[in-house]
Amino acid sequence: MANIYPPKLSPLLMTPEPHYIPGYAGYCPQYKYTVGHCYGKLTSKLLTDPPIARSGQLLLRPNQDQETINNMGTEQHQNLHQSHKVNKKGQKLTDLMVSGYTGFVPRRKIYFSKTYRETCADAVGDFQRQQLKIAAKKQEMELINALQTGKTRAQTEQEKKLLTVNYKTPLKVITANPVPYHSLHPYKVLTSPYFMQNEDPNKHFISGYKGHVPRVQFLLGSNYPTITNCALIEFSQMGNKSKCLTGNSVSEGETLPRIRHIYPSEMGMMPQYTGHIPGHKYQFGHTFGHLTHDALGMSTIQKQAMD
């Protein structure tokens, strides 16, 4: 078993292979009955001792294991090397990708149920085969162009078949003044859903919208556009009722009716009001309503003089 592992620089400084990495919590034969060495040297001794019964195949593979290459087959392995010679731009993509590589590997998402190296080998091989097909199509188009323009002559039967394609290159101009295209459904700039009519089918927010939608927390049991449509209609109806009661109008750019006064002059603020009140933090000794009476009309000194 030790012959398949490459030799290290010094057996005195480095733990000989095979051995388990410190921190490995898997099973090691006869480990709990042996003491007196560090974890690496102890597992190396147990994995190479002939009298100890153990599996011939380790769970932890070495870094330079060739089994993956053997399982791939010689034909696939040669195709990968040939594809790398054709495409010089993909030097980062190899058939021996190291686990932990955080870069992008094309077409790796469609391969699974194997080790990282095996999935990368399949993905890179598939990607390189696609590149070869694209290069072959491009070369075929260049050959068709050369045959149709008379730069080269057809010598094989396959090249003669290329002359019978439906399209001739370069393409001929049909008209000198083409008619501009006008879509039957041109794009329209939509206004905010708050200002749309209730009958408008676009009066909703698309799925994935993270902003606040009024009245939406009380609706459930349907998809997001339907819920937001019902919530906006309900919010518009509530806004119309408030306009009738207060006489305030809502113009474009506003979502709520304008409030004339925040701090009433003839009475104090309601208890548990959490907004800012000018000079309130410097006053004490009275109720909240008395201290907030006419908050903008009288200063703190004037209120203290009245007491």
Phi, psi and chi 1 to 4 in degrees:
 res  aa     phi    psi   chi1   chi2   chi3   chi4
   1 MET       -  -34.3 -177.2 -177.5  -64.5      -
   2 ALA   -71.6  -14.8      -      -      -      -
   3 ASN   -74.3  -22.6  -64.6  -29.8      -      -
   4 ILE   -81.8   -6.7   65.7  173.9      -      -
   5 TYR   -99.5  139.0  -67.1   87.5      -      -
   6 PRO   -71.5  145.6   26.5  -33.7      -      -
   7 PRO   -69.2  145.6   25.9  -34.3      -      -
   8 LYS   -91.6  177.2  -66.8 -172.9  176.9 -179.5
   9 LEU   -66.3  -47.6  -61.3  177.0      -      -
  10 SER  -142.9  123.0  174.9      -      -      -
  11 PRO   -68.8  -15.4   24.7  -32.9      -      -
  12 LEU   -81.6  -37.4  -62.6  177.9      -      -
  13 LEU   -89.7  -30.6  -61.0  177.4      -      -
  14 MET  -111.5  143.1  -52.2  -64.6  -69.2      -
  15 THR   -71.7  129.1  -54.6      -      -      -
  16 PRO   -68.1  149.2   24.0  -33.1      -      -
  17 GLU   -83.8  152.0  -64.6  -76.0   -0.2      -
  18 PRO   -84.7  152.6   32.2  -35.0      -      -
  19 HIS  -158.6  160.6   66.3   88.1      -      -
  20 TYR   -92.2  148.0  -73.7  149.8      -      -
  21 ILE   -76.5  137.6  -57.4  173.7      -      -
  22 PRO   -56.5  130.9  -26.3   33.6      -      -
  23 GLY   106.1   -9.9      -      -      -      -
  24 TYR   -69.8  125.0  172.3   68.3      -      -
  25 ALA  -102.5   10.4      -      -      -      -
  26 GLY   -80.4 -176.4      -      -      -      -
  27 TYR   -81.3  138.2  173.1   73.8      -      -
  28 CYS  -131.6  126.3 -178.3      -      -      -
  29 PRO   -63.3  133.5   22.4  -32.5      -      -
  30 GLN    63.6   18.9  -59.0  -63.6  -37.4      -
  31 TYR   -71.2  -40.2  172.9   71.6      -      -
  32 LYS   -74.5   -8.0   61.9 -179.8 -179.7  179.5
  33 TYR  -103.7    6.5  -54.7  109.5      -      -
  34 THR  -126.5  135.9  -48.6      -      -      -
  35 VAL  -138.4  172.2  -66.3      -      -      -
  36 GLY   103.7   -0.1      -      -      -      -
  37 HIS  -138.1  164.7  -65.1  -79.0      -      -
  38 CYS   -70.4  168.3   64.0      -      -      -
  39 TYR   -63.4  -43.1 -175.1   80.8      -      -
  40 GLY   -65.1  -49.0      -      -      -      -
  41 LYS   -67.9  -35.0  -68.0 -176.8  177.8 -179.5
  42 LEU   -67.0  -45.4 -178.8   58.4      -      -
  43 THR   -68.8  -31.3   54.4      -      -      -
  44 SER   -65.1  -39.4  176.4      -      -      -
  45 LYS   -67.9  -41.1  179.6 -179.5  177.9 -178.8
  46 LEU   -70.4  -32.1  -64.6  175.4      -      -
  47 LEU   -80.9  -11.9  -65.9  174.7      -      -
  48 THR  -116.1   -2.4   55.5      -      -      -
  49 ASP   -78.3  120.0 -166.4   -0.7      -      -
  50 PRO   -62.2  -37.7  -22.1   33.4      -      -
  51 PRO   -66.6  -19.4  -21.7   34.2      -      -
  52 ILE   -82.9  126.4  -61.9  177.8      -      -
  53 ALA   -74.8  127.2      -      -      -      -
  54 ARG  -156.0  169.4   62.4 -175.6 -179.9  -84.5
  55 SER   -78.0  147.2  174.8      -      -      -
  56 GLY   -78.3   -7.6      -      -      -      -
  57 GLN  -123.1  123.1 -174.6  176.5    4.2      -
  58 LEU   -81.8  152.0  -61.7  178.0      -      -
  59 LEU   -74.7  -39.8  -64.8  177.2      -      -
  60 LEU   -91.8  117.1  -59.7 -178.8      -      -
  61 ARG   -86.3  152.1  -58.3  -63.4 -177.4   86.8
  62 PRO   -72.7  164.6   26.4  -34.9      -      -
  63 ASN   -69.1  -29.1  -68.3  -26.4      -      -
  64 GLN  -110.6   38.9  -60.8 -176.8    5.9      -
  65 ASP   -70.1  132.8 -170.5    5.9      -      -
  66 GLN   -98.6    4.1  -61.9  -64.2  -33.9      -
  67 GLU   -67.3  -34.1 -174.8  175.7   -5.2      -
  68 THR   -63.9  -40.4  -57.5      -      -      -
  69 ILE   -66.3  -38.1  -59.3  176.8      -      -
  70 ASN   -67.5  -37.3  -62.6  -27.9      -      -
  71 ASN   -70.6  -26.0  -66.6  -25.5      -      -
  72 MET   -68.0  -29.7  -70.4  169.2   53.3      -
  73 GLY    95.5  148.0      -      -      -      -
  74 THR   -69.7  -34.5   57.0      -      -      -
  75 GLU   -66.5  -45.5 -176.6  178.3   -3.7      -
  76 GLN   -66.1  -37.5 -177.1 -179.7    1.4      -
  77 HIS   -65.7  -39.7 -170.4   62.3      -      -
  78 GLN   -69.1  -36.8  -67.9  175.8   -1.6      -
  79 ASN   -63.2  -37.6  -67.9  -24.1      -      -
  80 LEU   -64.9  -43.5  -74.8  174.6      -      -
  81 HIS   -65.7  -38.4  -78.6  -71.3      -      -
  82 GLN   -66.3  -38.6  -68.2  176.6    0.0      -
  83 SER   -67.3  -34.4   61.8      -      -      -
  84 HIS   -68.4  -30.4  -77.2  -60.6      -      -
  85 LYS   -71.6  -33.9  -67.7  179.8 -178.7  179.3
  86 VAL   -70.9  -45.9  174.2      -      -      -
  87 ASN  -102.2  103.0 -173.3    9.5      -      -
  88 LYS   -82.4  -12.0  -63.1  -63.4 -176.7 -177.6
  89 LYS   -78.1  -21.0  -62.1 -179.4 -179.5  179.5
  90 GLY   -99.1   48.1      -      -      -      -
  91 GLN   -69.8  -22.6  -65.6  -63.7  -29.4      -
  92 LYS   -74.1  -23.6  -67.8 -176.7  179.1 -179.3
  93 LEU   -93.1  111.6  -58.1  177.2      -      -
  94 THR  -124.6  173.2   63.1      -      -      -
  95 ASP   -86.3    2.3   52.7  -15.0      -      -
  96 LEU  -127.9   64.0  -64.2  176.0      -      -
  97 MET   -71.8  140.3  -59.3  -65.8  -68.3      -
  98 VAL   -88.7  136.5 -179.3      -      -      -
  99 SER   -62.5  136.9  -60.6      -      -      -
 100 GLY   102.3   -5.8      -      -      -      -
 101 TYR   -67.3  124.2  174.1   68.6      -      -
 102 THR   -99.8    3.1   57.2      -      -      -
 103 GLY   -77.2  176.6      -      -      -      -
 104 PHE   -83.8  131.5  173.8   71.1      -      -
 105 VAL  -117.6  112.2  179.5      -      -      -
 106 PRO   -64.0  140.8   21.2  -31.1      -      -
 107 ARG    64.8   19.5  -59.5 -169.8   62.7   80.4
 108 ARG   -78.6  -22.4 -177.8  176.1  173.6  -91.3
 109 LYS   -67.7  -22.1  -69.1 -176.1  177.6 -179.0
 110 ILE   -90.7   -0.1   63.2  175.9      -      -
 111 TYR  -115.9  134.5  -66.6   95.6      -      -
 112 PHE  -155.9 -175.1   47.8   87.5      -      -
 113 SER    64.7   23.0  -59.9      -      -      -
 114 LYS  -138.8  176.9  -66.3 -177.8 -179.7  179.7
 115 THR   -70.7  167.3   61.9      -      -      -
 116 TYR   -61.8  -41.0 -178.5   81.1      -      -
 117 ARG   -66.3  -40.2 -177.3 -179.7  -63.4 -178.8
 118 GLU   -68.4  -42.9  -67.9  173.9   -8.4      -
 119 THR   -65.6  -37.8   54.4      -      -      -
 120 CYS   -66.9  -37.7  -72.0      -      -      -
 121 ALA   -64.0  -43.1      -      -      -      -
 122 ASP   -65.9  -42.9  -65.2  -20.4      -      -
 123 ALA   -66.2  -44.0      -      -      -      -
 124 VAL   -66.2  -39.2  171.6      -      -      -
 125 GLY   -63.4  -42.0      -      -      -      -
 126 ASP   -64.7  -41.5 -169.9    6.9      -      -
 127 PHE   -64.8  -41.6  174.0   71.8      -      -
 128 GLN   -68.9  -33.8  -65.4  -63.1  -20.0      -
 129 ARG   -65.2  -38.1  -75.9 -169.7  -67.9  -89.3
 130 GLN   -64.7  -39.0  -77.6 -170.0  -13.4      -
 131 GLN   -64.1  -38.6  -64.9  -62.0  -48.5      -
 132 LEU   -66.2  -37.9  -69.0  175.6      -      -
 133 LYS   -65.0  -41.7  -70.5 -179.6 -179.4  179.4
 134 ILE   -64.3  -41.5  -65.7  173.8      -      -
 135 ALA   -64.6  -36.2      -      -      -      -
 136 ALA   -67.9  -40.7      -      -      -      -
 137 LYS   -63.1  -40.5  -70.5  -70.4 -175.2 -179.4
 138 LYS   -65.8  -41.2 -177.1  178.7 -179.8 -179.2
 139 GLN   -65.0  -35.7 -173.6  177.2    2.7      -
 140 GLU   -66.5  -40.0 -177.7 -179.8   -8.5      -
 141 MET   -65.2  -39.7  -70.4  -63.0  -61.9      -
 142 GLU   -64.7  -37.4  -67.2  175.8   -6.3      -
 143 LEU   -67.6  -40.0  179.5   58.9      -      -
 144 ILE   -63.0  -41.8  -67.6  174.5      -      -
 145 ASN   -63.4  -40.7 -171.4   16.1      -      -
 146 ALA   -68.9  -36.5      -      -      -      -
 147 LEU   -70.0  -40.0  -68.7  173.1      -      -
 148 GLN   -74.3  -29.6  -68.0  179.1   -7.6      -
 149 THR   -86.1   -7.3   54.5      -      -      -
 150 GLY    85.9   11.2      -      -      -      -
 151 LYS   -70.7  -34.0  -65.2 -179.5 -180.0  179.7
 152 THR  -130.7  162.6   58.7      -      -      -
 153 ARG  -111.4  145.7  -66.1 -177.0  179.0  179.8
 154 ALA   -73.3  125.8      -      -      -      -
 155 GLN  -111.5  -30.0  -61.3  177.9   -2.3      -
 156 THR  -109.7  168.2   62.2      -      -      -
 157 GLU   -65.5  -35.1  -66.5  -65.9  -27.4      -
 158 GLN   -66.5  -38.9 -175.7  177.3    2.6      -
 159 GLU   -69.2  -32.0  -67.9  180.0   -6.7      -
 160 LYS   -68.5  -33.3  -67.3  179.2 -179.5  179.6
 161 LYS   -67.4  -28.7  -68.5 -179.8 -179.8  179.8
 162 LEU   -67.7  -21.8  -65.0  177.8      -      -
 163 LEU   -75.0  -14.3  -67.6  173.0      -      -
 164 THR   -95.9   17.2   60.4      -      -      -
 165 VAL   -69.6  156.8  -65.3      -      -      -
 166 ASN   -71.1  -30.2  -63.4  -31.1      -      -
 167 TYR  -107.1  138.1  -60.3   99.1      -      -
 168 LYS  -104.4  141.2  -57.0  -67.0 -177.2  179.6
 169 THR  -112.7  143.2   56.2      -      -      -
 170 PRO   -72.3  154.3   27.7  -33.8      -      -
 171 LEU   -66.6  141.0  -60.9  177.8      -      -
 172 LYS   -85.7  147.2  -63.1 -179.1  179.9  179.5
 173 VAL   -78.5  126.3  179.1      -      -      -
 174 ILE   -78.0  -45.1  -60.6  176.8      -      -
 175 THR  -140.9  152.7  178.3      -      -      -
 176 ALA   -83.8  -29.9      -      -      -      -
 177 ASN  -121.8   85.5  -61.2  -41.5      -      -
 178 PRO   -69.1  146.7   24.9  -33.4      -      -
 179 VAL   -77.1  128.7  179.2      -      -      -
 180 PRO   -65.3  146.5   22.8  -32.1      -      -
 181 TYR   -86.6  132.8  172.4   75.5      -      -
 182 HIS  -123.4  122.6  -63.2  -75.6      -      -
 183 SER   -72.5  144.6  176.1      -      -      -
 184 LEU   -70.8  -24.0  -61.7  177.1      -      -
 185 HIS  -125.7   78.8  -55.5  -77.8      -      -
 186 PRO   -66.8  157.9   25.1  -33.8      -      -
 187 TYR   -73.1  135.2  175.0   75.3      -      -
 188 LYS  -118.6  134.9  -62.8 -179.5 -179.8  179.6
 189 VAL   -74.6  117.1  179.5      -      -      -
 190 LEU   -85.4  141.8  -59.3  178.7      -      -
 191 THR   -81.2 -179.0   59.3      -      -      -
 192 SER   -65.9  141.0  174.5      -      -      -
 193 PRO   -58.5  -21.8  -24.4   34.0      -      -
 194 TYR   -66.7  -30.2  -69.0  101.7      -      -
 195 PHE  -102.0    3.9  -61.3  103.0      -      -
 196 MET   -78.5  157.7  -66.5 -179.6  179.7      -
 197 GLN   -70.3  153.8  -61.0  -64.4  -32.4      -
 198 ASN   -64.6  -23.9  -66.5  -20.9      -      -
 199 GLU   -84.8   -5.9  -63.0   78.8   12.2      -
 200 ASP   -71.0  125.9 -164.8  -26.8      -      -
 201 PRO   -68.6  -16.2   24.2  -33.4      -      -
 202 ASN   -90.3    7.6  -64.1  -40.8      -      -
 203 LYS   -80.6   75.6 -170.8  180.0  179.0   63.5
 204 HIS  -166.5  169.7   62.8   82.2      -      -
 205 PHE  -105.9  144.9  -70.2   99.6      -      -
 206 ILE   -75.1  159.2   61.9  174.3      -      -
 207 SER   -64.3  135.0  -59.9      -      -      -
 208 GLY   102.0   -6.1      -      -      -      -
 209 TYR   -67.9  127.5  176.1   69.9      -      -
 210 LYS  -102.8    0.5  -60.3  -61.7 -177.2 -178.7
 211 GLY   -78.7  174.6      -      -      -      -
 212 HIS   -78.4  135.0  172.8   68.1      -      -
 213 VAL  -121.8  115.7 -178.8      -      -      -
 214 PRO   -65.2  142.8   22.9  -32.4      -      -
 215 ARG    68.3    6.3  -48.8  -63.1  -61.4  175.4
 216 VAL   -79.4  -21.2   76.1      -      -      -
 217 GLN   -70.9  -13.6   66.0  -89.5   22.8      -
 218 PHE   -95.5   -0.3  -54.4  105.8      -      -
 219 LEU  -117.1  144.5  -57.0  175.2      -      -
 220 LEU  -160.0  172.4   49.8   98.9      -      -
 221 GLY    91.1   14.3      -      -      -      -
 222 SER  -149.9  179.4 -174.8      -      -      -
 223 ASN   -75.9  168.8   54.2   27.3      -      -
 224 TYR   -65.5  -44.8 -169.6   77.9      -      -
 225 PRO   -61.2  -38.7  -25.1   34.8      -      -
 226 THR   -67.1  -41.3  -55.7      -      -      -
 227 ILE   -65.1  -45.1  -69.7  177.7      -      -
 228 THR   -68.2  -31.0   53.7      -      -      -
 229 ASN   -64.2  -46.4  177.5  -98.8      -      -
 230 CYS   -64.6  -37.7  -62.5      -      -      -
 231 ALA   -67.4  -41.6      -      -      -      -
 232 LEU   -67.9  -37.1  -68.9  174.7      -      -
 233 ILE   -64.3  -43.8  -67.6  176.0      -      -
 234 GLU   -64.0  -38.9 -176.8  178.2   -7.2      -
 235 PHE   -66.2  -38.0  179.0   70.4      -      -
 236 SER   -66.1  -39.3  -60.6      -      -      -
 237 GLN   -65.3  -39.0  -66.0  174.1   -6.6      -
 238 MET   -66.1  -37.2  -66.3  177.1   60.8      -
 239 GLY   -66.2  -36.3      -      -      -      -
 240 ASN   -67.2  -36.9  -66.3  -27.9      -      -
 241 LYS   -65.6  -40.7  -68.6 -179.4 -179.5  179.3
 242 SER   -68.3  -33.3   62.7      -      -      -
 243 LYS   -65.7  -36.8  -74.0 -168.5  -63.7 -178.2
 244 CYS   -67.7  -33.2  -64.4      -      -      -
 245 LEU   -79.8  -40.5  -65.1  176.0      -      -
 246 THR   -96.9  -21.8   59.7      -      -      -
 247 GLY    82.0    4.9      -      -      -      -
 248 ASN   -84.2  144.9  -63.5  -26.4      -      -
 249 SER  -107.8  151.3   60.4      -      -      -
 250 VAL  -108.0  120.0 -178.9      -      -      -
 251 SER   -98.2  168.2   59.8      -      -      -
 252 GLU   -66.3  135.0 -173.1  173.0   -3.1      -
 253 GLY   102.6  -12.1      -      -      -      -
 254 GLU  -113.4  145.5  -62.3  178.9   -6.6      -
 255 THR  -109.9  -13.9   57.1      -      -      -
 256 LEU  -133.9  153.9  -69.0  174.4      -      -
 257 PRO   -61.7  146.4  -21.0   31.7      -      -
 258 ARG   -69.7  135.6  -67.0 -171.5  -60.9  -90.0
 259 ILE   -97.5  125.7  -59.7  176.9      -      -
 260 ARG   -72.5  -45.8  -63.2  178.5  178.2  178.2
 261 HIS  -135.6  136.9  -60.0  -73.3      -      -
 262 ILE   -95.5  -42.3  -62.8  178.5      -      -
 263 TYR  -104.6  107.1  -51.3  104.6      -      -
 264 PRO   -67.3  147.1   23.7  -31.5      -      -
 265 SER   -91.5  -23.2   58.3      -      -      -
 266 GLU   -99.0   -1.7   65.0  -81.2   -1.7      -
 267 MET  -153.7  169.9   58.2 -177.0  -61.3      -
 268 GLY   -88.6  175.0      -      -      -      -
 269 MET   -77.5  155.6  -57.3  -67.0  -65.0      -
 270 MET   -68.9  140.7  -65.1  -67.0  -66.3      -
 271 PRO   -57.9  151.8  -23.1   32.7      -      -
 272 GLN    70.8   15.8  -61.3 -177.6   -2.1      -
 273 TYR   -72.0  124.3  172.3   72.9      -      -
 274 THR  -101.6    4.1   57.9      -      -      -
 275 GLY   -78.8  179.3      -      -      -      -
 276 HIS   -79.0  136.4  172.5   69.0      -      -
 277 ILE  -126.4  119.6  -60.0  175.9      -      -
 278 PRO   -59.3  127.7  -20.9   32.2      -      -
 279 GLY    74.3    4.3      -      -      -      -
 280 HIS   -70.4  -33.0  176.1   65.7      -      -
 281 LYS   -72.0  -11.2   64.1  179.1 -179.4  179.5
 282 TYR   -99.6    5.9  -56.1  109.2      -      -
 283 GLN  -115.5  149.7  -57.3  175.0   13.1      -
 284 PHE  -161.4  169.8   52.9   89.3      -      -
 285 GLY    94.3   -1.3      -      -      -      -
 286 HIS  -137.8  176.6  -67.6  -80.9      -      -
 287 THR   -73.8  165.4   61.9      -      -      -
 288 PHE   -63.6  -39.1 -177.4   80.8      -      -
 289 GLY   -66.8  -38.6      -      -      -      -
 290 HIS   -70.0  -39.1  179.9   76.9      -      -
 291 LEU   -72.1  -25.9  -65.7  177.3      -      -
 292 THR   -98.5    8.4   57.3      -      -      -
 293 HIS   -67.9  125.6  180.0   77.6      -      -
 294 ASP    49.8   62.0 -164.8    9.7      -      -
 295 ALA   -64.0  -31.1      -      -      -      -
 296 LEU   -93.7  -15.0  -62.8  179.1      -      -
 297 GLY   -85.7  -38.5      -      -      -      -
 298 MET  -118.9  143.7  -66.8 -173.0  -62.5      -
 299 SER   -83.2  174.7   62.5      -      -      -
 300 THR   -63.2  -39.1  -56.2      -      -      -
 301 ILE   -67.2  -39.2  -61.3  176.7      -      -
 302 GLN   -65.7  -39.7  -68.1  174.8  -10.9      -
 303 LYS   -67.3  -36.7  -68.6 -178.3  180.0 -179.9
 304 GLN   -69.7  -32.0  -68.3  176.5   -6.4      -
 305 ALA   -69.5  -31.5      -      -      -      -
 306 MET   -69.2  -30.4  -69.2  179.4   59.4      -
 307 ASP   -72.7      -  -64.4  -20.5      -      -
